[in-house]
Amino acid sequence: MSHYFDIIILIIWGCGDEMNKLIEEESNGDLIVRFVKEEDAVQMIELQMRLASETEFLLRELEEVEIDAEKQRDSIRKNINEATEFLFGAYENGKLIGYISGSRGQFSRNCHVASFIIGVLKDYWGKEVGRKLMDAFIEWSKDVGIKRIELEVVEDNDRALAFYNHYGFKIEGKKRGRSFH
């Protein structure tokens, strides 16, 4: 049965500018976190399709995932070329198993704000993949002068709420009936 979910808006303040090293690649054994490249387009499609079928907490339904590889490459290219976009992937032995993606404000009055989404294959939950992606994103945020990070989380996604709480995110508000499942 379909129903609406309430969405909680979470924020974290004060990323600071103290770090000045842009993430190129961070390796932890067989796990590598790096910017997603154009040649990763097919893997990105496969990951998004699998995520859409594994959890109802992400926005897209399976049939809403863009499956055209060239369009996916264009999207990745935009993330590479735009200073307001980012897309990191987590790779285990060359296989894309998670990602974090989002954007920062494009105007002088909101360029200090970034929002994001994160998705990790269910097989890798609890294995530090989300943490590695989040750490890379926070480092990128510091490097580009982000002062506020925000996201929306389905209210009953306890696992995600605990994860974001660990990073110091605070609930700023609630959007009632925002997402339909």
C-alpha positions as CSV (number, residue, x, y, z in Angstrom):
1,M,0.0,0.0,0.0
2,S,1.4,3.4,-1.0
3,H,1.6,6.2,1.5
4,Y,3.3,9.5,2.1
5,F,6.5,9.8,4.1
6,D,7.5,12.8,6.2
7,I,11.0,14.1,5.4
8,I,13.4,15.5,8.0
9,I,15.7,18.3,6.9
10,L,19.2,17.9,8.5
11,I,22.0,20.4,8.5
12,I,25.5,20.7,9.7
13,W,27.3,24.1,10.1
14,G,30.9,25.1,10.1
15,C,32.8,23.0,7.6
16,G,35.6,25.6,7.7
17,D,38.5,26.1,5.3
18,E,41.3,24.5,7.2
19,M,41.9,21.7,4.7
20,N,43.3,22.5,1.2
21,K,43.8,19.2,-0.5
22,L,41.2,18.2,-3.1
23,I,40.3,14.5,-3.0
24,E,41.9,12.7,-5.9
25,E,41.7,9.2,-4.6
26,E,41.6,7.7,-1.1
27,S,42.4,4.1,-0.8
28,N,41.6,1.8,2.1
29,G,42.7,-1.7,1.2
30,D,40.5,-2.8,-1.7
31,L,38.1,0.2,-1.3
32,I,38.9,3.3,-3.3
33,V,36.9,6.6,-3.1
34,R,37.4,8.9,-6.1
35,F,35.6,11.2,-8.4
36,V,33.4,9.3,-10.8
37,K,34.7,9.4,-14.4
38,E,32.9,9.3,-17.7
39,E,34.0,5.7,-18.3
40,D,32.1,4.8,-15.2
41,A,28.7,5.6,-16.8
42,V,27.5,2.0,-17.3
43,Q,28.5,1.1,-13.7
44,M,26.7,4.2,-12.4
45,I,23.5,3.1,-14.3
46,E,23.8,-0.4,-12.9
47,L,24.4,1.0,-9.4
48,Q,21.4,3.3,-9.5
49,M,19.1,0.6,-10.8
50,R,20.2,-1.8,-8.1
51,L,19.8,0.9,-5.4
52,A,16.3,1.7,-6.6
53,S,15.3,-1.9,-6.2
54,E,17.0,-2.4,-2.8
55,T,15.6,0.5,-0.8
56,E,12.6,2.8,-0.7
57,F,14.5,5.5,1.0
58,L,16.0,6.9,-2.2
59,L,14.0,9.3,-4.4
60,R,13.9,7.4,-7.7
61,E,11.9,4.3,-8.6
62,L,13.5,1.7,-10.8
63,E,11.8,2.9,-13.9
64,E,13.0,6.5,-13.3
65,V,16.7,5.7,-13.5
66,E,18.3,7.1,-16.6
67,I,19.5,4.1,-18.5
68,D,21.0,5.8,-21.5
69,A,24.8,5.5,-21.2
70,E,25.5,8.6,-23.3
71,K,23.2,10.7,-21.1
72,Q,24.9,9.3,-18.0
73,R,28.3,10.2,-19.4
74,D,27.0,13.8,-20.1
75,S,25.8,14.0,-16.5
76,I,29.2,12.8,-15.2
77,R,31.0,15.2,-17.5
78,K,28.8,18.0,-16.1
79,N,29.8,17.0,-12.5
80,I,33.5,17.1,-13.6
81,N,33.3,20.4,-15.3
82,E,31.0,22.4,-13.0
83,A,32.4,23.9,-9.9
84,T,29.0,23.6,-8.3
85,E,28.6,19.8,-8.8
86,F,30.3,16.8,-7.3
87,L,30.1,13.0,-7.7
88,F,32.3,10.6,-5.8
89,G,32.2,6.9,-6.1
90,A,33.3,4.1,-3.8
91,Y,34.9,1.2,-5.7
92,E,35.9,-2.2,-4.5
93,N,38.2,-4.0,-6.8
94,G,37.1,-1.7,-9.6
95,K,33.4,-2.2,-9.0
96,L,31.2,0.8,-8.2
97,I,29.4,0.0,-4.9
98,G,28.3,3.4,-3.7
99,Y,28.2,7.1,-4.5
100,I,27.6,10.5,-3.0
101,S,26.4,13.3,-5.3
102,G,25.1,16.8,-5.0
103,S,25.6,20.4,-5.6
104,R,26.4,23.7,-4.0
105,G,24.7,27.0,-4.4
106,Q,25.6,28.8,-7.6
107,F,25.0,32.4,-6.4
108,S,27.1,34.5,-4.1
109,R,24.3,34.4,-1.4
110,N,24.1,30.6,-1.4
111,C,27.5,29.3,-2.6
112,H,28.4,28.4,0.9
113,V,25.6,25.7,1.0
114,A,25.8,22.2,-0.4
115,S,23.2,19.4,-0.5
116,F,23.8,15.8,-1.3
117,I,22.4,12.3,-1.7
118,I,24.3,9.1,-0.9
119,G,23.6,5.5,-1.9
120,V,25.5,2.3,-1.0
121,L,24.6,-1.2,-2.1
122,K,22.9,-3.1,0.7
123,D,25.6,-5.8,0.7
124,Y,28.0,-3.1,1.9
125,W,25.9,-1.5,4.6
126,G,27.8,-1.4,7.9
127,K,31.2,-1.8,6.1
128,E,32.5,1.8,6.3
129,V,31.6,2.6,2.6
130,G,29.1,5.3,3.5
131,R,31.6,6.8,6.0
132,K,34.4,6.9,3.4
133,L,32.1,8.6,0.9
134,M,30.9,11.1,3.6
135,D,34.4,11.8,4.7
136,A,35.5,12.5,1.0
137,F,32.4,14.8,0.6
138,I,33.1,16.7,3.8
139,E,36.8,17.2,2.8
140,W,35.7,18.5,-0.6
141,S,33.2,20.8,1.1
142,K,36.0,22.3,3.2
143,D,38.2,22.7,0.2
144,V,35.6,24.7,-1.7
145,G,34.5,26.8,1.2
146,I,31.2,25.2,2.1
147,K,29.8,26.3,5.5
148,R,26.5,24.5,5.5
149,I,25.6,21.0,4.4
150,E,22.0,19.9,4.2
151,L,20.0,16.9,3.1
152,E,16.6,15.4,3.4
153,V,16.0,12.0,5.1
154,V,12.8,10.0,5.3
155,E,11.7,10.2,8.9
156,D,11.7,6.5,9.6
157,N,15.1,5.8,8.1
158,D,16.6,5.2,11.5
159,R,19.9,3.9,10.1
160,A,20.5,7.0,8.1
161,L,19.5,9.3,10.9
162,A,22.0,7.6,13.2
163,F,24.7,7.9,10.5
164,Y,24.1,11.6,10.1
165,N,23.9,12.2,13.8
166,H,27.4,10.8,14.1
167,Y,28.6,13.6,11.8
168,G,26.8,16.3,13.9
169,F,23.8,16.9,11.6
170,K,20.9,18.4,13.4
171,I,17.2,18.4,12.5
172,E,16.2,21.8,11.2
173,G,12.7,21.0,10.2
174,K,10.2,18.6,8.7
175,K,8.4,18.5,5.4
176,R,5.1,16.6,5.9
177,G,3.9,14.3,3.1
178,R,6.9,15.1,1.0
179,S,7.6,11.7,-0.5
180,F,5.1,9.1,-1.7
181,H,5.7,5.4,-1.5
